[in-house]
Amino acid sequence: MLSNEESTVTETFDLPILPEEWICRELGDLLQENGLSYGIVQPGADDPGGVPIIRVKNVRNGRVVADDVLRVAENVEAGYRRTRLKGGEVLLSLVGSVGEVAIAPSFVENWNVARAIAVIRVDDSIGSSWVKLCLSSELARRFMHIWQTTTVQATLNLRDVRRLPIVLPPRKDREAIAALFGALDDKIAVNDRIAATAHSLAQAHSARAHDSAEPAKLSEMAELTMGSSPPGESYNEEGLGMPFYQGTRDFGDRFPGRRVWCTSPVRTAPEGACLVSVRAPVGRVNIARETCCIGRGVAAVSSKQNTPSVLFHELTASSNVWLPFESEGTVFGAINKQQLATIEIPTLDAKSAQVLERVVQPLDQRVASAYDENQALSALRDTLLPKLMSGQIRVRDAEKVVEDVT
C-alpha cells in the first residue's frame, strides 16, 4: 500500500490510502511546457465580429455551453495567444463558481478564455479526460475549497491549481475508468440534444400560433405571486421542509436546482408555475417542478387558462419586454408587482391556447424527462466517482451499474 508520505502532494490534512500501484501527483508535475495559464484580464465591450471568449457561465455540468458567448476585438485577444484554444484542453473555473471543469470541445478551436478560466494542457501520456475526472473528484474539490480566497468572491490562483492532486492508477485502470464515465457523459449529451430539439420544436409551434396574436396584460392571463423572505433561521441545506428558490442563482436552463430548503415558507409557487426573476437579471424564466418556497428575487406566474406550457413559451419569447426594468432598481434592475402585472405579451384566446397546449405540452414533457434522467445519471456519476478514484470499488462492479442505466 502507498502511504500518504510517499505522495508528491504535500499538505497538512490526510490523503486517502490508495491501492497498491496507485500514486498521487501534483497537477504541475503532469503539465506540458507552459501548460497552465489564464485568459483575458479585461475583455472590454462585446464585439459581434470578434473572437469568442469562454467565461465561467459557459462551463457547467462538465461541459462547455456555447450560449451567451462574449466576443472581443481581435486586437485585444491577440495579446493572449497563450490561451487560444485548439480543442482538448482542460478548462477550470477560478473565480466565483470555483471548480467547474470541462474539456474544450472541437468547436471552440481558435476561441479564447476569460481571466476567470484556467487553460490546462497535460502530458499526452496522462490525457485530458483523466485530469478532468480527477479535478471533478471530491479530493480535488476539497483542496480547492480550502485554498480559495474569498475577499470579494471565491478565487483560486494558479499556484494552487498546480498543487491539485491527480490520482494515477495503472494506465489500464485509468482507461477503464475514463471509458466508464465517458459512457455516462455520452448518455447525458444525448439527452441534452433530445431536450434541445424538443424545446426548439415547441418554440416553433408557439411562434406560428402567435403570429398574429394580440398583446394582453400579464395579470389578465396569469395569477401573480411575488416572493418573500422566510425567517432566516428556517433556512437549511439538509433537505428539511420545502425547496427554497431565492433568485437566478438557483435557476437552471429550464428548471431550478435544489440548493436551500425552508421549514417556514411565507410565499409559495405551485408545481408547473413559471418562476420569473424580478431582480437583475429581470425576466429569466424557470418552471417549478414541485410546490416550492420563493424569495424576494422570484415571482410565481400561473396560467389562468390552465395552459402552463403555452404561458412558459409566451414568457420566454417576450424577452424584450423586460429590458426597461434592468435599470429600475437603485443599483440593480428590478420589477415590482404592479409593473409585472401590466407587462404586455402576445397571447391567445382560451380556445386557441388549449389547442396549442395539446401540441407543446408533450414536447415540454420530453424536455422534463430528459432533465430527470440526466439528474439521475449525474447523481450516479457523483456517487461512483469518489469510490472509483480512491479504489473503494472495482471498475468491473461499477461497469455493471452503468450498463443498467445506459
Secondary structure, 3 states (H helix, E strand, C coil): CECHHHCCCCCCCCCCCECCCCEEEEHHHHEEEEEEEECECCCCCCCCCCEEEECHHHEECCEECCCCCEEECHHHHHHHHHHCCCCCCEEEECECCCCCEEECCHHHCCCEEECCEEEEEECCCCCHHHHHHHHHCHHHHHHHHHHCECCCCCECCHHHHHCCEEEECCHHHHHHHHHHHHHHHHHHHHHHHHHHHHHHHHHHHHHHHCCCCEEEEHHHHEEEEECCCCCHHHEECCCCCEEEECCHHHCCCCCCCCCEEECCCCCEECCCCEEEECECCCCCEEECCCCEEECCCEEEEEECCCCHHHHHHHHHCCHHHHHHHHHCCCCCCECCHHHHHHCEEEECCHHHHHHHHHHHHHHHHHHHHHHHHHHHHHHHHHHHHHHHHCCCCCHHHHHHHHHHHC
